[in-house]
Amino acid sequence: MTIKPLSLGALAAVACLLCQTTAFAAAGTVAQNDNLNATLWHQTSVEFQANALGAYALGKMRLDEALKDKNWTALPDQTGNYQDLPPAVVLDIDDTVLNTSAYEAWNIAAGTQFSGKTWTDYVKAKKDVPIPGALEFTQYAASKGVKVFYVTNRISEEKPATIEEMKAMGFPFDEKTDTFLAKKDQPDWTSAKGTRFAYIAKNYRVTLLFGDNFGDFTDKFNGSMAERQKEFDADAAHWGHDWIAIANPMYGSFESAPFNSNYKLSADEQRADKIKALTPWSGQ
């Protein structure tokens, strides 16, 4: 049997089909990750930059107010003669003063998820950048004679690299006072930050708290969505006044609330509970 060569038109059609098939196959291999849009927004959007700059601009104004009012404290439990104590501000680190979206982006691109080992490797690599407005705010606070404390759930092993990185960026530190309070630096310094707030409150009037997670402001951050909402409402007077939140949709205690922090559930079961927590349009 004689095989006739394909015409130019047929060759073009085959080439087009191959291109479409290759493109479809490539598209089909893109891993699905629930954190993609959140990390994209955090890392690339001007809206995120505007949000953070606005929060820290508000912080400067609130700090000026707090310095004029010695009865002002951001800690509901701060009692005694705190009015006579020197002022301080307290800031979380991850995604409050340092942008860690590069780690989230790496997990997405590599098809992996958070682990303590890779997170520590990331911290030691010192690849963070400042959250917009954070450096300027902390420098402003220091210039006013306000002690700047960083209360973080980074662990002691990650402390030296973080301090070195932040000092290189220009964040203020006190050479005489340890202002970087890491998780487990002391036995009762757990992931809940209340004991560290109390430690600072012994010697300072805490004027402002900054964070990207409910737990950066109160130890009552866990629980169901309804319980978290109740606690949020109870603290209504603090928000935007002496508690200032930086938007972070990539991770946080909000994520686990829909499935009651039951990490024994599979990823699909967790996702199903998140979908159930949504309030959708009823449709046409």
N, C-alpha and C positions, 0 to 999 in steps of 0.2 A: 504494500500500500504506500502510495506517495503522500507525504505530509506537506501540505502547502504552507509557505511562510505566512505569518499573520500580517495583515495590512497595518499601516501606520495608525489608522483609526482604532483598530482592535487592540493594538499594543497600548495606545493611550488609555483605552477603557480598562485594560487589565492593570495598568500602572495606577490609575485612579482608584480602582477597587482595592489594590494592595495598600495604598496610602490610607484609605478609609479604615481598612481592617487593622492596620498597624496603629492608627490613632485611637481606634476604639479599644484595642488591647491595652495600649498605654494608659488610657483613661481608666480602664477597668482595674488597673493595678494600684491606683492611688488609694492609700489607706484612709479609711474614714476615722476621723478623730473628733470627739465632741468639743474639744478645746480649740479647734482651728480658728473660728471666727473671733472668739474672745481674745486669743493671742494676737491675731492679726490686728484687731482694734487696738489692743494695748501697745503693740510694737510700732504700728505704722500710722495710726490716725491722728489728724490734727485735733479731732474732738477730744481725745485723751489728753493731749498736751494742754488744751484749753481748760479742761476740767481740773487738772492738777495745778496749773498756774493760778486758777481762780481760788482753789482751796488754800493755797499757801499765801495768796494775797489777803484773803480773809484772816488767815492766821496772824499776819502782821498787825492788822487792825485790832483783832481781839487781844493780842499781846499788849498793845499800847493801852487798851482799856484795863486789862488786868493789872498792869503796873501802877495804875492810878487808884486801884481799889484793893486794899490789903485784905478785904474779906473774901476776895475772889479765890476760889480753889476749884480745880477740875475733879477732885476726888471727894465723892459724897461722904466717905468715912474719915476724911481728914479733920481731926478735932484738936482740942488744946489751943495753945497760943501760936497757931500756925501763921497768924498775921505778922508775927515778928521774924519769921524765917525768911531767908533769901529766896528769890523766885527761881523756878526751874520750868522747863518744858520737857515733855517725854514723847519720844517718837519711836514707833516700830521701825524696823529696817526694810525687810523684804517687801517691795512694791509699795512702800510708803516713802522711803528716802532713796532706796536703790531699786532700779528697774531690773528684774530678773527674768524678763520675758524671753531672753536668749535661751535659758534653760528649758522653758516651756516649748519654745520653737524647736529646740533640738529633739525633745521627746516626740513631737509631732513628726518631724522629718525622719527620725530614726525608727519610728513605729514602736517606741518604748513608753514607759510610764515612770512616775516618780519612784526613786529609791534613795535610801539614805546614803549609799555609797556614791552613786553618780552625782547626787546633790553636793556632797562634800567635795568631790573632784571639781565640780563646777565652781564652788565657792573659792577653792584654792587657786583656780585658774584666773580669778579676778577679772571677769568679763562683764561686770555690771556697768551701768551708766546711771547718773543721777536722775531721779524723777524730776520733771520740770518744776522749778520753784523751790525744791527742797533745800538745795545748797544755799540759795540766797536767803531763805527764811532762817536757817540755823545760824548763818553768819550774822544776820540781823539781830537775832536773839542774843547771841554772844556779845555783840557790840553794845547791847543794852545792859550788860552785866547779868544776864540770865544764864543759869547753868543748863546745858543741853545734855540730856540723858537719852541713850538709845537702849530700849528694852526689847530684846529680840529672842526668838526661839531658835536662832542659830546656836549651835552647841560650842562648848569650850574649844574643841579641836578646830573649829572654823573661825574662832575669834581673832587670832593673830593676822590671818590673811585679810579678813574683813576690815580690821582697823587700819592695816597698811594701805588697803585700797581706798578707804574713805579719807584717810589723811592726805593721800596723793591727790584726791579730788578737791580737797580744801574744806572738808567738814570739820567743825571745831571739836577738839578734845581737850580735856584738862589733864595736865601731866601729874597733878597731885591727887586727883580724885578719879576713881574708876567710874567712868560714865557709860561704859558699855556693859550692860547687865545681861549676860547670856543665860540661856536655859541650863540648869544644873550647875551653875557656878557655885551655888549653895544647895544643900540637900532639899530644901523646901521650895526651890525655884523651879517649879514644873512648867508645863506649857501654858497653864493658867498664870496670868501676870500679876494677880492681886498682891502676892507676897512681895514682889519686887516694887510695886507701887508703894506699898506700906514702908518698905525699906527706904525709899527716897523721901517719903513724907516725914520721916523722923527728923530730917535736917533741912528740908526745903518745902516751900509753898509751891505746889504743883499747879501751874496756871493753865496749861493746855495739854491735851492728849491728841496725838495724831496716829492714825492707823488706816489699814485697808480692810480690816476684818473686825467683826463685832467683838471678838476676843481681845482686841487691842485696847478696849475701853472698859470691859466688864468681864468677870468670870462667869457670868450667867449667859454665856453665848451658845451653849449647847441646848439640845432639846428639840421638840417638834417645831414645825413652822409656826404654829399657833402660840407656843410658849415663847419663841423668839420674838414674835410680834408683840406679845404682852410686855416683855422686858424692854423692847425698843420704845414702846409707847410710854412706859413708866419713866424712861430716861429722856423724854421729849425735850425738856428744858436744856439739856446739855448739847444736843446736836446743833452744830453751826455756831455754838456759843463758846464752850470750852472743850468740846469734843469735835474734832474735824476729821472727816473721813475722805480718803482718796479712793476713787473708783477702781475696783479690780474684779473683773468678771472671769478671770482665769481659774481661780481656786479660792477656797475659803470655807468657813463653816456653813455657808448657805448651801453648798453643794450637797452635803450629806443630810441636811434637815429633811428633805422629802422622803428619804428611806430610813429616818431615825438612826443614822450613823451605824447601820447594821452592815458592816463590811463583809459579813459572811455571804451576803447576797451576791449573785453573779453580776457582771457588768450589765447584762441585758435586763436583769431584774431591777437593778438600781436605775437604769434608764427608763424602764417602764414606770417606776414610781415618780420619777421626775416629770414624765409626761402627764401623769395623773394630777400632779400638783399645778399644772398650768390651768389658766382660765381662758379657754378658747372662745372665739366667735362661734355662735350657734350655726352659722351658715345660712344660705338662702333657702 
